[in-house]
Amino acid sequence: MSNRIEIHETAFVTSTYRASEENISKDIYAKLWNNKKTDQWIADYAETVSRHDPFLHCLRNRYFYDKISELAKQNQIEVLINFGSGFSMYPFLLGEDLINIEIDKPDIVQYKKKRIQELQSNGQLPSREIHYIGTDFNKDYEEKLISEINAIKKDKTSFILIEGVLFFLNRDDTKRLFQLFGKIQNSGDYVGSVSYTEAIEEVSAFKKLISFFEEKVVPNERFEYQTISNSFYHNIEGYRLEDHMDCFELAAKYASHKKQMDREEVLDENMYLLKKQ
Ligand SMILES: C[S@@+](CC[C@H](N)C(=O)[O-])C[C@H]1O[C@@H](n2cnc3c(N)ncnc32)[C@H](O)[C@@H]1O
C-alpha cells in the first residue's frame, strides 16, 4: 500500500472493528462507515501487528455502552461528551433523551456531521440531539472549549468519554485534558477512559504496533505512543476510580465461549471509570 494513514483515519478503522461482531459491541450502526481503503488497512494490520483488535474494540464499545446506558437509565447522566469521538455511534445506540457533545479535529467533525445528516434524512439513522465541536488537543484550546461545552451542558450531569485517543497524545496534553474535565464536571459526574499500561511495552504485538505506526501512520503534532500506569488514574485530583477492567477480563465477561488469546498477540487496553467527588 502506498499511502500513509492519517491519525483521524484511525476513526474509520475503529468503527469497522466495532462492526465485526455486533452481538458483542452492540453497535448496529458502525458498519455505516465501512469502506474499501479501511478494509485494506485492517487486513494489512491483522497480518503484521495483531488479528485480535476487531474483537477487542467490540469489547471496549460494549463496556462503555453498558456503563453509559445503565447510568442514563438511572437518571445519573444527562449529557454524553465524547472527546476524540471519531465515528462513534453511541448517540444512536443510547436513548433519545441524552444530549450528545462530540469533539474531534475540525475536519472529522465537519465530515461526520454532514454524513450523519445524510443518513438521517434517508432514514438510516434516528434523530438525536448532537452538538459537534472541532478542536485540536495539541493546541491551546481550553478556554474556548470550556465555554462552548458549558453553553450546551449548563449544569446538567455528564459522562465524559475518551477512548482510543490517549495513545496518540503526550503526557502534558493528557494532564491538560483531565484538568479540563475537572473544570466542566460536578460532583457525581463520570469519566470513562481507555489506555495501555506500561506493561504492554514488553508485549510482542505492541512492538509490532510501534513499527507499523512508524512506517505507515502520519504522526500528530506532538505524537507519543503513550502508556499510562494505573496509579495515574488513582491520583487524578477530584476523582475516584470506580471501576477498572482489561480486555482479558472483558473477554471472560462478554465472550466466555471464545478460545483464550495468546497474551503476546494481544494489545490489551485498560478501561477506567472515574467518578467526580
Ligand atoms: C482511534 S480514533 C478513536 C475514535 C473513537 N473514540 C472510537 O473509539 O472509535 C482516534 C480519534 O482521536 C482523534 N484525535 C487524535 N488526536 C487528536 C487531537 N490532537 N485533537 C483532537 N482529536 C484527536 C482522531 O481524530 C480520531 O478521531
The ligand as an SDF file (V2000), in Angstrom:
LIG
                    3D

 27 29  0  0  0  0  0  0  0  0999 V2000
   -8.6290    5.6520   17.0270 C   0  0  0  0  0  0  0  0  0  0  0  0
   -9.7200    7.0010   16.7640 S   0  0  0  0  0  0  0  0  0  0  0  0
  -10.9100    6.6680   18.0310 C   0  0  0  0  0  0  0  0  0  0  0  0
  -12.2380    7.2650   17.7120 C   0  0  0  0  0  0  0  0  0  0  0  0
  -13.3720    6.9040   18.6860 C   0  0  0  0  0  0  0  0  0  0  0  0
  -13.1420    7.4450   20.0070 N   0  0  0  0  0  0  0  0  0  0  0  0
  -13.5250    5.4150   18.7360 C   0  0  0  0  0  0  0  0  0  0  0  0
  -13.2670    4.8100   19.7850 O   0  0  0  0  0  0  0  0  0  0  0  0
  -13.9190    4.8480   17.7270 O   0  0  0  0  0  0  0  0  0  0  0  0
   -8.8050    8.3610   17.4270 C   0  0  0  0  0  0  0  0  0  0  0  0
   -9.5640    9.6840   17.3490 C   0  0  0  0  0  0  0  0  0  0  0  0
   -8.8430   10.6650   18.0990 O   0  0  0  0  0  0  0  0  0  0  0  0
   -8.8350   11.8740   17.3700 C   0  0  0  0  0  0  0  0  0  0  0  0
   -7.6400   12.6450   17.7580 N   0  0  0  0  0  0  0  0  0  0  0  0
   -6.3540   12.2210   17.7700 C   0  0  0  0  0  0  0  0  0  0  0  0
   -5.5340   13.2180   18.1080 N   0  0  0  0  0  0  0  0  0  0  0  0
   -6.3290   14.3050   18.3250 C   0  0  0  0  0  0  0  0  0  0  0  0
   -6.0680   15.6610   18.6830 C   0  0  0  0  0  0  0  0  0  0  0  0
   -4.8280   16.0980   18.8700 N   0  0  0  0  0  0  0  0  0  0  0  0
   -7.1140   16.5220   18.7920 N   0  0  0  0  0  0  0  0  0  0  0  0
   -8.3980   16.0930   18.5770 C   0  0  0  0  0  0  0  0  0  0  0  0
   -8.7060   14.8110   18.2330 N   0  0  0  0  0  0  0  0  0  0  0  0
   -7.6830   13.9400   18.1100 C   0  0  0  0  0  0  0  0  0  0  0  0
   -8.7460   11.4180   15.9140 C   0  0  0  0  0  0  0  0  0  0  0  0
   -9.1190   12.4290   15.0030 O   0  0  0  0  0  0  0  0  0  0  0  0
   -9.6580   10.2090   15.9170 C   0  0  0  0  0  0  0  0  0  0  0  0
  -10.9960   10.5140   15.6170 O   0  0  0  0  0  0  0  0  0  0  0  0
  1  2  1  0
  2  3  1  0
  2 10  1  0
  3  4  1  0
  4  5  1  0
  5  6  1  0
  5  7  1  0
  7  8  2  0
  7  9  1  0
 10 11  1  0
 11 12  1  0
 11 26  1  0
 12 13  1  0
 13 14  1  0
 13 24  1  0
 14 15  1  0
 14 23  1  0
 15 16  2  0
 16 17  1  0
 17 18  1  0
 17 23  2  0
 18 19  1  0
 18 20  2  0
 20 21  1  0
 21 22  2  0
 22 23  1  0
 24 25  1  0
 24 26  1  0
 26 27  1  0
M  CHG  2   2   1   9  -1
M  END
$$$$
